[in-house]
Amino acid sequence: MSNGEPRSAVTGTLPIDDRTKVHRYHWLQLTERSDLYDVLDAGLVAHVGFVTDAGPMVIPMAYARDGDSLLMHGSTAAGVNRGAGAGLDLAVTITILDGLVYAASLYDSTLNYRCATVFGRAEPVPDAQKETAVRLISERLMPGRWAEVRPPTKKELAATRVLRLSLESASVKVRSGPPSDEPEPGVWTGELPLHTSVGVPIRQAGVTAEVPESVSAAQVHLAGHLGEGRE
Amino acid sequence: MSNGEPRSAVTGTLPIDDRTKVHRYHWLQLTERSDLYDVLDAGLVAHVGFVTDAGPMVIPMAYARDGDSLLMHGSTAAGVNRGAGAGLDLAVTITILDGLVYAASLYDSTLNYRCATVFGRAEPVPDAQKETAVRLISERLMPGRWAEVRPPTKKELAATRVLRLSLESASVKVRSGPPSDEPEPGVWTGELPLHTSVGVPIRQAGVTAEVPESVSAAQVHLAGHLGEGRE
């Protein structure tokens, strides 16, 4: 976990209301706050939805959980950062696809996944907290890299935008395991697991330095986060 | 590709307007229609954004490309299907995360990804075309499975909702390769590729049938689609 918070310390339930209630397959909804944090801590990219003058927009953003809020860093395109200054309402969805579920009929076949959506108005992280925020996101995506390279300059921080979104309002939906219906004679039914796996590091042309600790560690870190170790 | 269309047959460019123009890192925008189809044919889950009375919403949906349109199948929660009957405006984003890019500074470090967003009003697929639509999505996610199991019943098709969204308005953004800045002496810089990989099939308890052709084929099919072969 990005902030080193012990999982057992997370208690409480998520409020269920008109916005957070799952309607379709409602029995897949999880309501513990720890369920939410588990999904957020397992994904790498959030899909951030908001409304522009031209209609809805959804953009991918890198993120990290910081205790009871989400820090998001990414493209300033399409007004998400401009609008967020004015308290733009967001729906932020993180989905991890865990597998294909082969049932005896296609109708009952489905996907295994972990999905969380966080709702609310994000705020820009103030200048004084920006370095800490950038570091949390960096440690999440590239653990250990912060210590290996020079710190960000003031100019770089000034050009960086990070949004903070409270985790107050959120909904979690998780499907796992075999098909829900009973097996039929003569038909193979079951799951085909999907993982995100990490390849061999590719060094930039002209680089002579050895692969650093952070890159080797990322192979372990990401594999764990992304579910490779769940089989 | 789900519809067997030869890639070389896809020509033409995507219209650039206020909604589809990429602002941040605009040089990463691709404008060939074939670029769009490549991204759509490589992803498995779309993040569908729309506006509800309570604010923006983003939900994951399974999808398949059918020529010049996108077929989407998934949760009917949160009004996307109800609203779509009335021509609900959508932003549908498909993102494939291809790797982490380690630059000499964290500021210049980034992600490699392929991302496409399709904009527009979806329409429910009419009853007469529903079986074909369901089959295309099925063949995309579980190729060959359609031939191994019984066809959907009328009742199942009646309970199924599929949306069709034209690919007329869309934007594509792709980053690949090493860091953009020159390497610095003594600092390792480069890429750490990420892939989606397919695990070993897990048979449902009580099943005695052998792993079928469709499940074995999926291991190859998905690996190719999802970029495992791109290293």
Interface residues (C-beta under 8 A of the other chain):
Chain A: D18 R19 V22 H23 R24 Y25 L44 V45 H47 V48 G49 F50 V51 T52 A54 G55 P56 M57 V58 I59 P60 A62 S75 T76 A77 A78 D89 L90 A91 V92 T93 T95 L97 G99 L100 Y102 A104 S105 L106 Y107 S109 L111 Y113 C115 T117 F119 V134 S138 L141 M142 R145 W146 E148 V149 R150 P152 T153 E156 A159 T160 P178 P179 E182 P183 G186 V187 W188 T189 G190 E191 L192 P193 L194 H195 T196 S197 V198 G199 V200 P201 I202 R203 Q204 A205 G206 V207 A209 E210 V211 P212 S214 V215 A218 Q219 L222 E231
Chain B: D18 R19 V22 H23 R24 Y25 L44 V45 H47 V48 G49 F50 V51 T52 A54 G55 P56 M57 V58 I59 P60 A62 S75 T76 A77 A78 D89 L90 A91 V92 T93 T95 L97 G99 L100 Y102 A104 S105 L106 Y107 S109 L111 Y113 C115 T117 F119 V134 S138 L141 M142 R145 W146 E148 V149 R150 P152 T153 E156 A159 T160 P178 P179 E182 P183 G186 V187 W188 T189 G190 E191 L192 P193 L194 H195 T196 S197 V198 G199 V200 P201 I202 R203 Q204 A205 G206 V207 A209 E210 V211 P212 S214 V215 A218 Q219 L222 E231
